[in-house]
Structures are given as C-alpha cells and as structure tokens.
Amino acid sequence: MPDRYGADVLATDWNVPKRGRAVDAPAELGAVVEEVTTDWCGEIVAIDRDLDTLTLEDRRGRRRSFPLGPGFLLDGRPVVLHAPVRQSAPTKPTRTASGSVAVHDARARVARASRIYVEGRHDAELVEKVWGDDLRIEGVVVEYLGGVDDLAGHLRDFRPGPERRVGVLVDHLVAGSKESRIADEVARSPLGAHVLVVGHPFVDIWAAVKPDRIGLATWPEIPRSMEWKKGVCAHLGWPHETQTDIARAWQHILARVMSYDDLEPALLGRVEELIDFVTQ
C-alpha cells in the first residue's frame, strides 16, 4: 500500500542550510569569494596573517578587508576561510653526489698548487658532476690533457714538488698497455715521488657509467678497427658521424649520472685515491 504520510522527516538532517554546511578552505590569492553579510564579492588580493584578515577587490577596483573565518561563499558554497599553510623550504641535501657529508654555504677554497689531470673533456665533466662539491671545498683544480701520450712533457712544465702534487687518472690502465708503460716511466722518473698515476680498466670513461643507466645489460664489444665511442653509438642506433654527434651522445649519458651510485666501483676508488693524494 502507498505511504499515506510520506517520508520520515526525522530520517535526514532537516535543519541543514539550503547551500550546505560551511567547510574549511584556504584563502588563496586570486580566488573570488563573496562575504555574505555585505554581499561584497571580489578577488582575494591580500592576506594579513598578523591581523588575520583578507582583502577583496571588486570588479570596479574597490577594496575592502574582512576578518578570516566563516561568512564567505566560494563557488556558491559556504566556507570558513583560513590563511593558506606556508610551504616549508626544501631541505638541503645532507650528502654530495660523491656521498660525502655536504657542507652548505661554504665558500670555495682558494685553489691549491696541486692538480688532478684527466685524459679528456668527458673525464673532466664526469669528475666535476660527481666530485665537484668536494673538489671546491678542497681547492683542487681538475685539468684535462687531451690524451696521456705527452704526460711526461706536461709534468716537466708543471714541475711537481712536495707542495705541488699531481694526480693523474688514466683510461684503460691494464697490464701491458701503452698507458701502463707511461705510468711506469713516470713512477721511475725524478718526479715520481710527487706524482700518482692511477687508472681504471675501461677502454673509455663512458664505460665507467653503469650500463643499465642507459638501458644496456652490458657495454657492447666494439671491434678494434672501429673507434669505440662511434661503435657504441652505432650499436645504440644513435647518430655518430660527426664529433657533434659524439658530444650529444655523451651529454645524454652524463645526464643519467646523478651520484656515485651510477658509476662503477673501479672508477670511484681511483678518483678518491687521487683526491686524498693531492690534499695530503
């Protein structure tokens, strides 16, 4: 049978206002609200946290201030406006890219007389990206040689000594290689006491980046008849005809390096060893 008396009026909140109950909302600059007691409608153009007020500007450019709190409509719905929560400043990193304790707001130290040499521009850029903060704190300058063949000549010009130490990072420093013979000659020379030559086993500094950072399981084997970097680019399907292509490929790889964790341990230990040597 039909209900002769209709719905139960006590089953719902019969006392709820027509527009609904007010909810908390932040007073965001640029929001348009209406103050219900004065029918003043305008854009929020200022918020005074000390006075706990907001200022509304109407379409004619007139301004009026009201206390924050209840009594506003936002998009036709009642709201209780409060000052927006201040965004906290981002926390500063506690570690540098190399894993060292970060020293914030410290001035770079005046450069030491000692130096670290690396073979090429890519080596220097990689060392800077991971160890740059540490090197500036220590006042160590990294220079690239453009190859290690004339290392002895560079050292004669620099004249290493007790206060002018030189650390050298060499690619592909393995037994029987040209690089190992050069390192041995330097160690036996009169300058050897103030020079430390160390190296990593990789044919190029690119391979010191963990291969999975660019989507490879391992770095590809490149025939000796082909320049290694060009062979890598060809394997990956990247342009490799010009030096600009190679530079662009390196920047793509370098962008994947964010910290020491993106590099092979065989490189990490050698760079740390050089930094220790030139800062003793």
Summary of the structure (lengths in Angstrom):
residues: 280
radius of gyration: 33.5
end to end distance: 98.8
largest distance: 113.9
contacts: 743
relative contact order: 0.10
helix: 32%
strand: 22%
